[in-house]
Amino acid sequence: MRRITIAFLTLAWLFATASIASAREQHASDVHHDGLAGTFVEPTGTAPHKGVLMIAGSCPTDRNGNSKLGVSAGYLEQLADKLAASGIASLRYDKRGVSGSRALVTSEASLRFSDFVGDAESWATWLGAQSGIACVFLLGHSEGGLVATLAAGKVHPAGLALISSPGGSMATVLTRQLNTVPMTGALRADALTTLKQIENGKTVANVDPKLHNLFRPSVQPFLTSMIDIDPAAELAKLTLPTLIVSGGKDLQVAKSDYDALTAARPDATAIRVPDMNHVL
């Protein structure tokens, strides 16, 4: 719990909330917008409130930060509770293709990274239009940090928070991960070759079944749509207040990612939490 509290208190500090009276009281409601399902949390107390749009990371991650691939930390739900305790409203949502937003993806092969960016832009506009919301911050976790960064250039939020977010392209991140995860030398070579072909815009029809989670043919168009986007370069284009939080025990996002993001925005508030893992 200490690891989670450090990150959440940092967020509350950035958002500069002044009152935490009636901290444990909140109203949460299920909301639907443009085919997406989410949870809108409003703290008690006098409005207007600052609002935070929380954007989940990669894989089939739901609004609470859980995934059918084995993640059940519920970190986004906990974050919403902590923000409400500081008088800050939040909106978190199921990614398209997941849980309540499942119907938006009828074919995995048709999905593009720009779809996720568009969803974040749409939700940010929705949140900003709610009565009692004074301004909107974007918070992206992991891959959601890149979504938030790209969306920020369109919706111009009051601030941006990047939590455990990559600082290099997907090609860079996957290359690093493939070079470090346990696998046979032959499978690693096959995976790196497949990645390079996708990076070069090619479709790889015959993929080893052991690599289907990453490179099955139906997911390759999505990878191609975002594989060369540079998060640090995109962040450098922004001038809005920014918070960058990274964990020393994160096995998915490295310190080099944190360093790239902080170098891109040396004016950002940057926090490195030594004992924090990828799910806070």
Helices and strands as residue ranges (DSSP letters): H 2-14, E 26-33, E 36-43, E 49-55, H 75-85, E 89-93, G 99-104, G 108-110, H 113-128, E 133-141, H 143-155, E 159-163, H 170-178, H 185-199, G 209-211, H 212-215, G 217-219, H 220-226, H 231-236, E 242-247, H 255-264, E 269-273
